[in-house]
Amino acid sequence: TLRSLPRIQARRKNPWGIPGLGLGFSSRAAARETRETVQSGPALPIKLPKTGAFIPPEGKHVNDRDLWRLVEMIERSEGKTLVITGAGVSTESGIPDYRSPEGSYSKGHKPMTHQDFTKREHNRKRYWARSLLGWRYFDSVAPSFPHYSLADLEAKDHIHGIVTQNVDRLHLRAGSRNVVELHGHNDHVQCLSCGHRRPRNEYQLLLEEVNRDWAERNFAPVKEADIRADGDAHLCNEDFHEFSVPSCDACGDGILMPTVVFFGGSIPVEVKDRAMELVQQAKSMLILGSSCQVFSVYRLALAARKADKDFPIALVNIGGTRVDPLATFKLEAQCGRVLRALSRALE
């Protein structure tokens, strides 16, 4: 039955074999494995505290009525359903979100804005110091059932593309092909002066090496680090005067910044155009795990509704969203549960 959700141990590779549908998924199992991966990884230049995994909210079960409305919408769309994903898809891999009861905002987290990062050296030092704790965890997570399920739905021509707010690249790692990363991706850094890029992993190791002494003096002994969204972590101290942030190795003095769109930053025109093109091609929209509070994603649902007042929009999210008034129907359940039920029904 839809309420029977057998649990399996998440693995770093697709444990369902696509299409391994009908299997259950445990977010807690994924979180446990992520924690073990982080703690048993290769030795770091500095000794870091252990990190705790994020456990997403449970949400409700998937009822038959809502499930069949979703199935009918996708079947009538004939492969032209556009999926929009937010943090609620990746929480099941153990990545914290912003707005859930246990999310980053609930802990007083204020995301770094584009202006804060580019204008003040102190803010950059603070950002990269916190990343010493948060990045290793963020980089260790693996795709979970929602990512693999969406890749399978695309391979079977049930959906035609994904527009994601997430910067973790887990959709691509799971095998999805037609993906627009609306806010960029977190696995590279780029020089703001010369444009040179390098893998973020390399830069993080350099940060750890040149700040070995600083970390030993300033990282208070804790059992588990307080991990926040997108590779961030809470630090008790606010003195970053002696923290070293290496400049661009290509031009010598350029500021390096992750290849993501910070709050207040601008999305490249070509990315916005590609996302809107997918909306125009779509016959329906499935929004997964997003409150759509930021206008960059809200505008996509708004454009679809303005073009056709009867355009079907299905919303899967735990809690209120900006697009609630636009949604044709809504399921307040975990994305993994909904996608598992949907995949079974479409077999």
BELSUL-V185092 format. One line per field, one symbol per residue. ss: DSSP state (A for helix, B for strand, O for the rest). psi: psi as a letter, one per 40 degrees, with the letter a starting at -180 (. if undefined). A space follows every 50 residues. Layout:
ss=???
psi=???
This chain:
ss=OOOOOOOOOOOOOOOOOOOOOOOOOOAAAAAAAAAAAAAOOOOOOOOOOO BOOOOOOOBOOOOAAAAAAAAAAAAAAOOOBBBBBOAAAAAAAOOOOOOO OOOAAAAOOOOOBAAAAAAOAAAAAAAAAAAAAAAAAAAAOOOOAAAAAA AAAAAOOOBBBBBBOOOOOAAAAAOOOOBBBOOBBBBBBBBOOOOOBBBA AAAAAAAAAAOAAAAAAAOOOOOOBOBOAAAOBOOOOOOOOOOOOOOOOO OOOOOBBBBBOOBOOOOOAAAAAAAAAAAAAOOBBBBBOOOOOOAAAAAA AAAAAAAOOOOBBBBBOOOOOOOOOOOOBBBOBOAAAAAAAAAAAAO
psi=idehgiiihiidiheeehgfieiihhdddddddddddddeiihidihiii iiihhiidaiihidddddddddddddefefhhhhiadededeeehiadei deiddeeehhihiddddddhddddddddddddddddddeeiiiadddddd dddddefdieihhieieeeddddeeidghhgdfaieeiiihedeehiihd dddddddddefddddddehihidhighaifeiihidiehedehhhiihed edeihhiifihiheihhiddddddddddddeieihhhhfhefdidddddd dddddddheehhhhhhihiiidedeehdiihgiiddddddddddde.
